[in-house]
């Protein structure tokens, strides 16, 4: 453990049981969030690779941002009417 970590630990051990339990829960939760984010990042990376492969193989075609913008505008307009 680093000196900074030891200092934090010593301070944490002075907390009440309730405060230590809360701190432990928050620390463990932060680890889960990092793990979940890593899984999300990996899934997006795989999705991007899959999509790029589809484009390269000619399985799908791309459209310009201007066309995407027009389609979004038409969809929003249609929803407002509904």
PyMOL Python script that loads the backbone (N, CA, C, O; Angstrom):
from pymol import cmd

cmd.read_pdbstr("""\
ATOM      1  N   UNK A   1       0.835  -1.180   0.000  1.00  0.00           N
ATOM      2  CA  UNK A   1       0.000   0.000   0.000  1.00  0.00           C
ATOM      3  C   UNK A   1       0.876   1.238   0.000  1.00  0.00           C
ATOM      4  O   UNK A   1       1.939   1.278   0.620  1.00  0.00           O
ATOM      5  N   UNK A   2       0.400   2.243  -0.711  1.00  0.00           N
ATOM      6  CA  UNK A   2       1.136   3.505  -0.715  1.00  0.00           C
ATOM      7  C   UNK A   2       0.913   4.231   0.606  1.00  0.00           C
ATOM      8  O   UNK A   2       0.029   3.886   1.390  1.00  0.00           O
ATOM      9  N   UNK A   3       1.722   5.223   0.821  1.00  0.00           N
ATOM     10  CA  UNK A   3       1.592   6.021   2.041  1.00  0.00           C
ATOM     11  C   UNK A   3       0.231   6.722   2.085  1.00  0.00           C
ATOM     12  O   UNK A   3      -0.407   6.803   3.135  1.00  0.00           O
ATOM     13  N   UNK A   4      -0.195   7.222   0.935  1.00  0.00           N
ATOM     14  CA  UNK A   4      -1.496   7.901   0.863  1.00  0.00           C
ATOM     15  C   UNK A   4      -2.630   6.926   1.193  1.00  0.00           C
ATOM     16  O   UNK A   4      -3.582   7.274   1.892  1.00  0.00           O
ATOM     17  N   UNK A   5      -2.511   5.707   0.679  1.00  0.00           N
ATOM     18  CA  UNK A   5      -3.539   4.700   0.946  1.00  0.00           C
ATOM     19  C   UNK A   5      -3.580   4.344   2.425  1.00  0.00           C
ATOM     20  O   UNK A   5      -4.656   4.200   3.006  1.00  0.00           O
ATOM     21  N   UNK A   6      -2.412   4.203   3.030  1.00  0.00           N
ATOM     22  CA  UNK A   6      -2.343   3.898   4.466  1.00  0.00           C
ATOM     23  C   UNK A   6      -2.976   5.015   5.287  1.00  0.00           C
ATOM     24  O   UNK A   6      -3.650   4.759   6.285  1.00  0.00           O
ATOM     25  N   UNK A   7      -2.754   6.247   4.862  1.00  0.00           N
ATOM     26  CA  UNK A   7      -3.330   7.394   5.576  1.00  0.00           C
ATOM     27  C   UNK A   7      -4.852   7.353   5.492  1.00  0.00           C
ATOM     28  O   UNK A   7      -5.543   7.585   6.484  1.00  0.00           O
ATOM     29  N   UNK A   8      -5.368   7.054   4.299  1.00  0.00           N
ATOM     30  CA  UNK A   8      -6.820   6.959   4.116  1.00  0.00           C
ATOM     31  C   UNK A   8      -7.373   5.820   4.973  1.00  0.00           C
ATOM     32  O   UNK A   8      -8.404   5.974   5.627  1.00  0.00           O
ATOM     33  N   UNK A   9      -6.688   4.683   4.968  1.00  0.00           N
ATOM     34  CA  UNK A   9      -7.142   3.532   5.758  1.00  0.00           C
ATOM     35  C   UNK A   9      -7.177   3.860   7.245  1.00  0.00           C
ATOM     36  O   UNK A   9      -8.152   3.546   7.928  1.00  0.00           O
ATOM     37  N   UNK A  10      -6.126   4.484   7.746  1.00  0.00           N
ATOM     38  CA  UNK A  10      -6.095   4.847   9.169  1.00  0.00           C
ATOM     39  C   UNK A  10      -7.261   5.771   9.514  1.00  0.00           C
ATOM     40  O   UNK A  10      -7.898   5.617  10.556  1.00  0.00           O
ATOM     41  N   UNK A  11      -7.532   6.728   8.635  1.00  0.00           N
ATOM     42  CA  UNK A  11      -8.655   7.638   8.870  1.00  0.00           C
ATOM     43  C   UNK A  11      -9.974   6.888   8.825  1.00  0.00           C
ATOM     44  O   UNK A  11     -10.861   7.119   9.647  1.00  0.00           O
ATOM     45  N   UNK A  12     -10.095   5.985   7.855  1.00  0.00           N
ATOM     46  CA  UNK A  12     -11.342   5.230   7.698  1.00  0.00           C
ATOM     47  C   UNK A  12     -11.600   4.354   8.921  1.00  0.00           C
ATOM     48  O   UNK A  12     -12.748   4.205   9.338  1.00  0.00           O
ATOM     49  N   UNK A  13     -10.567   3.783   9.491  1.00  0.00           N
ATOM     50  CA  UNK A  13     -10.741   2.906  10.649  1.00  0.00           C
ATOM     51  C   UNK A  13     -11.204   3.666  11.888  1.00  0.00           C
ATOM     52  O   UNK A  13     -11.672   3.056  12.849  1.00  0.00           O
ATOM     53  N   UNK A  14     -11.079   4.967  11.875  1.00  0.00           N
ATOM     54  CA  UNK A  14     -11.544   5.791  13.001  1.00  0.00           C
ATOM     55  C   UNK A  14     -13.042   6.103  12.894  1.00  0.00           C
ATOM     56  O   UNK A  14     -13.641   6.623  13.835  1.00  0.00           O
ATOM     57  N   UNK A  15     -13.637   5.784  11.748  1.00  0.00           N
ATOM     58  CA  UNK A  15     -15.065   6.048  11.542  1.00  0.00           C
ATOM     59  C   UNK A  15     -15.912   5.065  12.337  1.00  0.00           C
ATOM     60  O   UNK A  15     -15.437   4.015  12.769  1.00  0.00           O
ATOM     61  N   UNK A  16     -17.174   5.428  12.520  1.00  0.00           N
ATOM     62  CA  UNK A  16     -18.106   4.515  13.188  1.00  0.00           C
ATOM     63  C   UNK A  16     -18.354   3.302  12.285  1.00  0.00           C
ATOM     64  O   UNK A  16     -18.033   3.326  11.097  1.00  0.00           O
ATOM     65  N   UNK A  17     -18.917   2.267  12.850  1.00  0.00           N
ATOM     66  CA  UNK A  17     -19.222   1.064  12.072  1.00  0.00           C
ATOM     67  C   UNK A  17     -20.135   1.403  10.903  1.00  0.00           C
ATOM     68  O   UNK A  17     -19.926   0.935   9.784  1.00  0.00           O
ATOM     69  N   UNK A  18     -21.138   2.211  11.169  1.00  0.00           N
ATOM     70  CA  UNK A  18     -22.081   2.600  10.112  1.00  0.00           C
ATOM     71  C   UNK A  18     -21.362   3.342   8.978  1.00  0.00           C
ATOM     72  O   UNK A  18     -21.590   3.059   7.802  1.00  0.00           O
ATOM     73  N   UNK A  19     -20.491   4.293   9.342  1.00  0.00           N
ATOM     74  CA  UNK A  19     -19.758   5.055   8.331  1.00  0.00           C
ATOM     75  C   UNK A  19     -18.787   4.166   7.547  1.00  0.00           C
ATOM     76  O   UNK A  19     -18.642   4.320   6.335  1.00  0.00           O
ATOM     77  N   UNK A  20     -18.127   3.241   8.238  1.00  0.00           N
ATOM     78  CA  UNK A  20     -17.216   2.322   7.543  1.00  0.00           C
ATOM     79  C   UNK A  20     -17.980   1.414   6.598  1.00  0.00           C
ATOM     80  O   UNK A  20     -17.519   1.132   5.492  1.00  0.00           O
ATOM     81  N   UNK A  21     -19.147   0.955   7.029  1.00  0.00           N
ATOM     82  CA  UNK A  21     -19.957   0.087   6.171  1.00  0.00           C
ATOM     83  C   UNK A  21     -20.386   0.843   4.918  1.00  0.00           C
ATOM     84  O   UNK A  21     -20.351   0.303   3.812  1.00  0.00           O
ATOM     85  N   UNK A  22     -20.784   2.078   5.101  1.00  0.00           N
ATOM     86  CA  UNK A  22     -21.192   2.904   3.956  1.00  0.00           C
ATOM     87  C   UNK A  22     -20.009   3.143   3.015  1.00  0.00           C
ATOM     88  O   UNK A  22     -20.147   3.044   1.796  1.00  0.00           O
ATOM     89  N   UNK A  23     -18.861   3.453   3.586  1.00  0.00           N
ATOM     90  CA  UNK A  23     -17.658   3.680   2.795  1.00  0.00           C
ATOM     91  C   UNK A  23     -17.279   2.419   2.023  1.00  0.00           C
ATOM     92  O   UNK A  23     -16.945   2.489   0.840  1.00  0.00           O
ATOM     93  N   UNK A  24     -17.329   1.274   2.688  1.00  0.00           N
ATOM     94  CA  UNK A  24     -17.000   0.005   2.023  1.00  0.00           C
ATOM     95  C   UNK A  24     -17.968  -0.272   0.881  1.00  0.00           C
ATOM     96  O   UNK A  24     -17.561  -0.700  -0.199  1.00  0.00           O
ATOM     97  N   UNK A  25     -19.236  -0.028   1.122  1.00  0.00           N
ATOM     98  CA  UNK A  25     -20.244  -0.224   0.079  1.00  0.00           C
ATOM     99  C   UNK A  25     -19.978   0.688  -1.115  1.00  0.00           C
ATOM    100  O   UNK A  25     -20.044   0.252  -2.264  1.00  0.00           O
ATOM    101  N   UNK A  26     -19.679   1.944  -0.839  1.00  0.00           N
ATOM    102  CA  UNK A  26     -19.402   2.896  -1.916  1.00  0.00           C
ATOM    103  C   UNK A  26     -18.151   2.519  -2.697  1.00  0.00           C
ATOM    104  O   UNK A  26     -18.127   2.631  -3.923  1.00  0.00           O
ATOM    105  N   UNK A  27     -17.111   2.072  -1.997  1.00  0.00           N
ATOM    106  CA  UNK A  27     -15.882   1.659  -2.678  1.00  0.00           C
ATOM    107  C   UNK A  27     -16.116   0.433  -3.563  1.00  0.00           C
ATOM    108  O   UNK A  27     -15.650   0.380  -4.701  1.00  0.00           O
ATOM    109  N   UNK A  28     -16.837  -0.542  -3.031  1.00  0.00           N
ATOM    110  CA  UNK A  28     -17.135  -1.741  -3.829  1.00  0.00           C
ATOM    111  C   UNK A  28     -18.016  -1.402  -5.021  1.00  0.00           C
ATOM    112  O   UNK A  28     -17.833  -1.944  -6.111  1.00  0.00           O
ATOM    113  N   UNK A  29     -18.956  -0.516  -4.813  1.00  0.00           N
ATOM    114  CA  UNK A  29     -19.835  -0.082  -5.899  1.00  0.00           C
ATOM    115  C   UNK A  29     -19.034   0.597  -7.002  1.00  0.00           C
ATOM    116  O   UNK A  29     -19.316   0.406  -8.184  1.00  0.00           O
ATOM    117  N   UNK A  30     -18.044   1.382  -6.622  1.00  0.00           N
ATOM    118  CA  UNK A  30     -17.226   2.066  -7.631  1.00  0.00           C
ATOM    119  C   UNK A  30     -16.452   1.064  -8.474  1.00  0.00           C
ATOM    120  O   UNK A  30     -16.217   1.303  -9.659  1.00  0.00           O
ATOM    121  N   UNK A  31     -16.056  -0.051  -7.881  1.00  0.00           N
ATOM    122  CA  UNK A  31     -15.359  -1.090  -8.645  1.00  0.00           C
ATOM    123  C   UNK A  31     -16.296  -1.738  -9.651  1.00  0.00           C
ATOM    124  O   UNK A  31     -15.908  -2.016 -10.786  1.00  0.00           O
ATOM    125  N   UNK A  32     -17.523  -1.975  -9.231  1.00  0.00           N
ATOM    126  CA  UNK A  32     -18.511  -2.569 -10.136  1.00  0.00           C
ATOM    127  C   UNK A  32     -18.790  -1.648 -11.310  1.00  0.00           C
ATOM    128  O   UNK A  32     -18.895  -2.098 -12.451  1.00  0.00           O
ATOM    129  N   UNK A  33     -18.910  -0.346 -11.026  1.00  0.00           N
ATOM    130  CA  UNK A  33     -19.178   0.622 -12.094  1.00  0.00           C
ATOM    131  C   UNK A  33     -18.047   0.630 -13.109  1.00  0.00           C
ATOM    132  O   UNK A  33     -18.293   0.701 -14.313  1.00  0.00           O
ATOM    133  N   UNK A  34     -16.801   0.557 -12.631  1.00  0.00           N
ATOM    134  CA  UNK A  34     -15.656   0.527 -13.540  1.00  0.00           C
ATOM    135  C   UNK A  34     -15.681  -0.745 -14.380  1.00  0.00           C
ATOM    136  O   UNK A  34     -15.395  -0.713 -15.577  1.00  0.00           O
ATOM    137  N   UNK A  35     -16.026  -1.870 -13.742  1.00  0.00           N
ATOM    138  CA  UNK A  35     -16.102  -3.142 -14.458  1.00  0.00           C
ATOM    139  C   UNK A  35     -17.206  -3.075 -15.510  1.00  0.00           C
ATOM    140  O   UNK A  35     -17.015  -3.499 -16.650  1.00  0.00           O
ATOM    141  N   UNK A  36     -18.363  -2.538 -15.118  1.00  0.00           N
ATOM    142  CA  UNK A  36     -19.480  -2.417 -16.056  1.00  0.00           C
ATOM    143  C   UNK A  36     -19.105  -1.504 -17.218  1.00  0.00           C
ATOM    144  O   UNK A  36     -19.436  -1.802 -18.366  1.00  0.00           O
ATOM    145  N   UNK A  37     -18.420  -0.399 -16.938  1.00  0.00           N
ATOM    146  CA  UNK A  37     -18.027   0.526 -17.998  1.00  0.00           C
ATOM    147  C   UNK A  37     -17.049  -0.144 -18.950  1.00  0.00           C
ATOM    148  O   UNK A  37     -17.115   0.065 -20.162  1.00  0.00           O
ATOM    149  N   UNK A  38     -16.145  -0.945 -18.407  1.00  0.00           N
ATOM    150  CA  UNK A  38     -15.190  -1.659 -19.260  1.00  0.00           C
ATOM    151  C   UNK A  38     -15.929  -2.623 -20.180  1.00  0.00           C
ATOM    152  O   UNK A  38     -15.569  -2.770 -21.348  1.00  0.00           O
ATOM    153  N   UNK A  39     -16.966  -3.281 -19.653  1.00  0.00           N
ATOM    154  CA  UNK A  39     -17.766  -4.192 -20.467  1.00  0.00           C
ATOM    155  C   UNK A  39     -18.527  -3.439 -21.553  1.00  0.00           C
ATOM    156  O   UNK A  39     -18.625  -3.902 -22.689  1.00  0.00           O
ATOM    157  N   UNK A  40     -19.058  -2.283 -21.197  1.00  0.00           N
ATOM    158  CA  UNK A  40     -19.773  -1.451 -22.178  1.00  0.00           C
ATOM    159  C   UNK A  40     -18.812  -0.977 -23.261  1.00  0.00           C
ATOM    160  O   UNK A  40     -19.133  -1.027 -24.448  1.00  0.00           O
ATOM    161  N   UNK A  41     -17.640  -0.520 -22.851  1.00  0.00           N
ATOM    162  CA  UNK A  41     -16.635  -0.058 -23.820  1.00  0.00           C
ATOM    163  C   UNK A  41     -16.249  -1.173 -24.781  1.00  0.00           C
ATOM    164  O   UNK A  41     -16.120  -0.945 -25.983  1.00  0.00           O
ATOM    165  N   UNK A  42     -16.064  -2.381 -24.251  1.00  0.00           N
ATOM    166  CA  UNK A  42     -15.695  -3.518 -25.092  1.00  0.00           C
ATOM    167  C   UNK A  42     -16.820  -3.846 -26.071  1.00  0.00           C
ATOM    168  O   UNK A  42     -16.563  -4.126 -27.241  1.00  0.00           O
ATOM    169  N   UNK A  43     -18.051  -3.813 -25.601  1.00  0.00           N
ATOM    170  CA  UNK A  43     -19.199  -4.105 -26.465  1.00  0.00           C
ATOM    171  C   UNK A  43     -19.299  -3.076 -27.593  1.00  0.00           C
ATOM    172  O   UNK A  43     -19.574  -3.439 -28.737  1.00  0.00           O
ATOM    173  N   UNK A  44     -19.079  -1.797 -27.280  1.00  0.00           N
ATOM    174  CA  UNK A  44     -19.116  -0.753 -28.317  1.00  0.00           C
ATOM    175  C   UNK A  44     -17.981  -0.948 -29.317  1.00  0.00           C
ATOM    176  O   UNK A  44     -18.173  -0.765 -30.520  1.00  0.00           O
ATOM    177  N   UNK A  45     -16.816  -1.313 -28.831  1.00  0.00           N
ATOM    178  CA  UNK A  45     -15.679  -1.550 -29.723  1.00  0.00           C
ATOM    179  C   UNK A  45     -16.000  -2.675 -30.708  1.00  0.00           C
ATOM    180  O   UNK A  45     -15.707  -2.572 -31.899  1.00  0.00           O
ATOM    181  N   UNK A  46     -16.600  -3.742 -30.200  1.00  0.00           N
ATOM    182  CA  UNK A  46     -16.989  -4.860 -31.061  1.00  0.00           C
ATOM    183  C   UNK A  46     -18.059  -4.436 -32.065  1.00  0.00           C
ATOM    184  O   UNK A  46     -18.027  -4.849 -33.224  1.00  0.00           O
ATOM    185  N   UNK A  47     -18.998  -3.617 -31.621  1.00  0.00           N
ATOM    186  CA  UNK A  47     -20.064  -3.137 -32.510  1.00  0.00           C
ATOM    187  C   UNK A  47     -19.497  -2.270 -33.628  1.00  0.00           C
ATOM    188  O   UNK A  47     -19.901  -2.398 -34.784  1.00  0.00           O
ATOM    189  N   UNK A  48     -18.567  -1.393 -33.285  1.00  0.00           N
ATOM    190  CA  UNK A  48     -17.939  -0.534 -34.293  1.00  0.00           C
ATOM    191  C   UNK A  48     -17.180  -1.379 -35.311  1.00  0.00           C
ATOM    192  O   UNK A  48     -17.263  -1.132 -36.514  1.00  0.00           O
ATOM    193  N   UNK A  49     -16.443  -2.370 -34.829  1.00  0.00           N
ATOM    194  CA  UNK A  49     -15.718  -3.252 -35.744  1.00  0.00           C
ATOM    195  C   UNK A  49     -16.675  -3.990 -36.675  1.00  0.00           C
ATOM    196  O   UNK A  49     -16.413  -4.113 -37.872  1.00  0.00           O
ATOM    197  N   UNK A  50     -17.779  -4.480 -36.124  1.00  0.00           N
ATOM    198  CA  UNK A  50     -18.773  -5.198 -36.927  1.00  0.00           C
ATOM    199  C   UNK A  50     -19.349  -4.290 -38.009  1.00  0.00           C
ATOM    200  O   UNK A  50     -19.476  -4.688 -39.167  1.00  0.00           O
ATOM    201  N   UNK A  51     -19.693  -3.072 -37.618  1.00  0.00           N
ATOM    202  CA  UNK A  51     -20.272  -2.133 -38.580  1.00  0.00           C
ATOM    203  C   UNK A  51     -19.277  -1.742 -39.663  1.00  0.00           C
ATOM    204  O   UNK A  51     -19.638  -1.645 -40.836  1.00  0.00           O
ATOM    205  N   UNK A  52     -18.022  -1.518 -39.272  1.00  0.00           N
ATOM    206  CA  UNK A  52     -16.999  -1.172 -40.264  1.00  0.00           C
ATOM    207  C   UNK A  52     -16.806  -2.315 -41.261  1.00  0.00           C
ATOM    208  O   UNK A  52     -16.639  -2.080 -42.457  1.00  0.00           O
ATOM    209  N   UNK A  53     -16.828  -3.538 -40.767  1.00  0.00           N
ATOM    210  CA  UNK A  53     -16.690  -4.705 -41.635  1.00  0.00           C
ATOM    211  C   UNK A  53     -17.846  -4.783 -42.624  1.00  0.00           C
ATOM    212  O   UNK A  53     -17.640  -5.084 -43.800  1.00  0.00           O
ATOM    213  N   UNK A  54     -19.057  -4.515 -42.153  1.00  0.00           N
ATOM    214  CA  UNK A  54     -20.231  -4.509 -43.035  1.00  0.00           C
ATOM    215  C   UNK A  54     -20.084  -3.465 -44.135  1.00  0.00           C
ATOM    216  O   UNK A  54     -20.437  -3.714 -45.288  1.00  0.00           O
ATOM    217  N   UNK A  55     -19.560  -2.292 -43.774  1.00  0.00           N
ATOM    218  CA  UNK A  55     -19.357  -1.231 -44.767  1.00  0.00           C
ATOM    219  C   UNK A  55     -18.288  -1.657 -45.772  1.00  0.00           C
ATOM    220  O   UNK A  55     -18.476  -1.528 -46.982  1.00  0.00           O
ATOM    221  N   UNK A  56     -17.172  -2.162 -45.263  1.00  0.00           N
ATOM    222  CA  UNK A  56     -16.068  -2.568 -46.130  1.00  0.00           C
ATOM    223  C   UNK A  56     -16.473  -3.684 -47.099  1.00  0.00           C
ATOM    224  O   UNK A  56     -16.011  -3.713 -48.240  1.00  0.00           O
ATOM    225  N   UNK A  57     -17.334  -4.601 -46.644  1.00  0.00           N
ATOM    226  CA  UNK A  57     -17.779  -5.705 -47.492  1.00  0.00           C
ATOM    227  C   UNK A  57     -18.914  -5.304 -48.431  1.00  0.00           C
ATOM    228  O   UNK A  57     -19.335  -6.088 -49.282  1.00  0.00           O
ATOM    229  N   UNK A  58     -19.403  -4.079 -48.268  1.00  0.00           N
ATOM    230  CA  UNK A  58     -20.485  -3.607 -49.117  1.00  0.00           C
ATOM    231  C   UNK A  58     -21.849  -4.150 -48.732  1.00  0.00           C
ATOM    232  O   UNK A  58     -22.780  -4.113 -49.537  1.00  0.00           O
ATOM    233  N   UNK A  59     -21.980  -4.649 -47.519  1.00  0.00           N
ATOM    234  CA  UNK A  59     -23.257  -5.207 -47.052  1.00  0.00           C
ATOM    235  C   UNK A  59     -24.253  -4.118 -46.697  1.00  0.00           C
ATOM    236  O   UNK A  59     -25.465  -4.327 -46.746  1.00  0.00           O
ATOM    237  N   UNK A  60     -23.734  -2.963 -46.342  1.00  0.00           N
ATOM    238  CA  UNK A  60     -24.578  -1.814 -46.014  1.00  0.00           C
ATOM    239  C   UNK A  60     -24.017  -0.588 -46.703  1.00  0.00           C
ATOM    240  O   UNK A  60     -22.845  -0.554 -47.076  1.00  0.00           O
ATOM    241  N   UNK A  61     -24.847   0.404 -46.867  1.00  0.00           N
ATOM    242  CA  UNK A  61     -24.353   1.653 -47.442  1.00  0.00           C
ATOM    243  C   UNK A  61     -24.487   2.759 -46.407  1.00  0.00           C
ATOM    244  O   UNK A  61     -25.280   2.667 -45.470  1.00  0.00           O
ATOM    245  N   UNK A  62     -23.715   3.778 -46.593  1.00  0.00           N
ATOM    246  CA  UNK A  62     -23.747   4.906 -45.671  1.00  0.00           C
ATOM    247  C   UNK A  62     -24.515   6.055 -46.293  1.00  0.00           C
ATOM    248  O   UNK A  62     -24.699   6.120 -47.508  1.00  0.00           O
ATOM    249  N   UNK A  63     -24.961   6.962 -45.433  1.00  0.00           N
ATOM    250  CA  UNK A  63     -25.607   8.182 -45.915  1.00  0.00           C
ATOM    251  C   UNK A  63     -24.941   9.367 -45.244  1.00  0.00           C
ATOM    252  O   UNK A  63     -24.327   9.227 -44.186  1.00  0.00           O
ATOM    253  N   UNK A  64     -25.060  10.513 -45.848  1.00  0.00           N
ATOM    254  CA  UNK A  64     -24.422  11.715 -45.309  1.00  0.00           C
ATOM    255  C   UNK A  64     -25.140  12.181 -44.043  1.00  0.00           C
ATOM    256  O   UNK A  64     -26.279  11.801 -43.775  1.00  0.00           O
ATOM    257  N   UNK A  65     -24.434  13.020 -43.269  1.00  0.00           N
ATOM    258  CA  UNK A  65     -25.047  13.608 -42.083  1.00  0.00           C
ATOM    259  C   UNK A  65     -26.254  14.457 -42.465  1.00  0.00           C
ATOM    260  O   UNK A  65     -27.249  14.482 -41.741  1.00  0.00           O
ATOM    261  N   UNK A  66     -26.175  15.143 -43.585  1.00  0.00           N
ATOM    262  CA  UNK A  66     -27.283  15.985 -44.028  1.00  0.00           C
ATOM    263  C   UNK A  66     -28.543  15.127 -44.234  1.00  0.00           C
ATOM    264  O   UNK A  66     -29.644  15.541 -43.872  1.00  0.00           O
ATOM    265  N   UNK A  67     -28.375  13.940 -44.810  1.00  0.00           N
ATOM    266  CA  UNK A  67     -29.525  13.053 -45.028  1.00  0.00           C
ATOM    267  C   UNK A  67     -30.066  12.533 -43.695  1.00  0.00           C
ATOM    268  O   UNK A  67     -31.280  12.444 -43.509  1.00  0.00           O
ATOM    269  N   UNK A  68     -29.181  12.195 -42.782  1.00  0.00           N
ATOM    270  CA  UNK A  68     -29.614  11.758 -41.441  1.00  0.00           C
ATOM    271  C   UNK A  68     -30.426  12.860 -40.778  1.00  0.00           C
ATOM    272  O   UNK A  68     -31.488  12.610 -40.209  1.00  0.00           O
ATOM    273  N   UNK A  69     -29.916  14.072 -40.858  1.00  0.00           N
ATOM    274  CA  UNK A  69     -30.585  15.230 -40.262  1.00  0.00           C
ATOM    275  C   UNK A  69     -31.979  15.424 -40.865  1.00  0.00           C
ATOM    276  O   UNK A  69     -32.940  15.691 -40.143  1.00  0.00           O
ATOM    277  N   UNK A  70     -32.082  15.289 -42.179  1.00  0.00           N
ATOM    278  CA  UNK A  70     -33.385  15.428 -42.849  1.00  0.00           C
ATOM    279  C   UNK A  70     -34.350  14.342 -42.385  1.00  0.00           C
ATOM    280  O   UNK A  70     -35.522  14.615 -42.122  1.00  0.00           O
ATOM    281  N   UNK A  71     -33.851  13.109 -42.284  1.00  0.00           N
ATOM    282  CA  UNK A  71     -34.717  12.008 -41.844  1.00  0.00           C
ATOM    283  C   UNK A  71     -35.194  12.221 -40.417  1.00  0.00           C
ATOM    284  O   UNK A  71     -36.361  11.980 -40.108  1.00  0.00           O
ATOM    285  N   UNK A  72     -34.307  12.666 -39.552  1.00  0.00           N
ATOM    286  CA  UNK A  72     -34.702  12.955 -38.165  1.00  0.00           C
ATOM    287  C   UNK A  72     -35.766  14.040 -38.108  1.00  0.00           C
ATOM    288  O   UNK A  72     -36.730  13.944 -37.348  1.00  0.00           O
ATOM    289  N   UNK A  73     -35.579  15.062 -38.913  1.00  0.00           N
ATOM    290  CA  UNK A  73     -36.547  16.157 -38.946  1.00  0.00           C
ATOM    291  C   UNK A  73     -37.910  15.660 -39.426  1.00  0.00           C
ATOM    292  O   UNK A  73     -38.938  16.024 -38.855  1.00  0.00           O
ATOM    293  N   UNK A  74     -37.924  14.832 -40.471  1.00  0.00           N
ATOM    294  CA  UNK A  74     -39.188  14.273 -40.970  1.00  0.00           C
ATOM    295  C   UNK A  74     -39.857  13.407 -39.903  1.00  0.00           C
ATOM    296  O   UNK A  74     -41.072  13.473 -39.718  1.00  0.00           O
ATOM    297  N   UNK A  75     -39.061  12.593 -39.202  1.00  0.00           N
ATOM    298  CA  UNK A  75     -39.617  11.737 -38.148  1.00  0.00           C
ATOM    299  C   UNK A  75     -40.219  12.554 -37.010  1.00  0.00           C
ATOM    300  O   UNK A  75     -41.296  12.229 -36.510  1.00  0.00           O
ATOM    301  N   UNK A  76     -39.530  13.604 -36.607  1.00  0.00           N
ATOM    302  CA  UNK A  76     -40.033  14.464 -35.544  1.00  0.00           C
ATOM    303  C   UNK A  76     -41.319  15.154 -35.981  1.00  0.00           C
ATOM    304  O   UNK A  76     -42.269  15.264 -35.206  1.00  0.00           O
ATOM    305  N   UNK A  77     -41.343  15.610 -37.209  1.00  0.00           N
ATOM    306  CA  UNK A  77     -42.520  16.267 -37.746  1.00  0.00           C
ATOM    307  C   UNK A  77     -43.718  15.289 -37.772  1.00  0.00           C
ATOM    308  O   UNK A  77     -44.841  15.666 -37.436  1.00  0.00           O
ATOM    309  N   UNK A  78     -43.465  14.057 -38.168  1.00  0.00           N
ATOM    310  CA  UNK A  78     -44.519  13.043 -38.222  1.00  0.00           C
ATOM    311  C   UNK A  78     -45.040  12.720 -36.829  1.00  0.00           C
ATOM    312  O   UNK A  78     -46.239  12.498 -36.654  1.00  0.00           O
ATOM    313  N   UNK A  79     -44.159  12.689 -35.838  1.00  0.00           N
ATOM    314  CA  UNK A  79     -44.580  12.394 -34.468  1.00  0.00           C
ATOM    315  C   UNK A  79     -45.444  13.517 -33.905  1.00  0.00           C
ATOM    316  O   UNK A  79     -46.405  13.266 -33.177  1.00  0.00           O
ATOM    317  N   UNK A  80     -45.098  14.745 -34.243  1.00  0.00           N
ATOM    318  CA  UNK A  80     -45.886  15.878 -33.755  1.00  0.00           C
ATOM    319  C   UNK A  80     -47.303  15.823 -34.298  1.00  0.00           C
ATOM    320  O   UNK A  80     -48.248  16.202 -33.606  1.00  0.00           O
ATOM    321  N   UNK A  81     -47.461  15.355 -35.527  1.00  0.00           N
ATOM    322  CA  UNK A  81     -48.779  15.256 -36.140  1.00  0.00           C
ATOM    323  C   UNK A  81     -49.606  14.131 -35.531  1.00  0.00           C
ATOM    324  O   UNK A  81     -50.834  14.210 -35.499  1.00  0.00           O
ATOM    325  N   UNK A  82     -48.946  13.094 -35.054  1.00  0.00           N
ATOM    326  CA  UNK A  82     -49.649  11.905 -34.541  1.00  0.00           C
ATOM    327  C   UNK A  82     -50.307  12.129 -33.210  1.00  0.00           C
ATOM    328  O   UNK A  82     -50.929  11.216 -32.667  1.00  0.00           O
TER     329      UNK A  82
END
""", "prot")
cmd.dss("prot")
cmd.show_as("cartoon", "prot")
cmd.util.cbc("prot")
cmd.orient("prot")
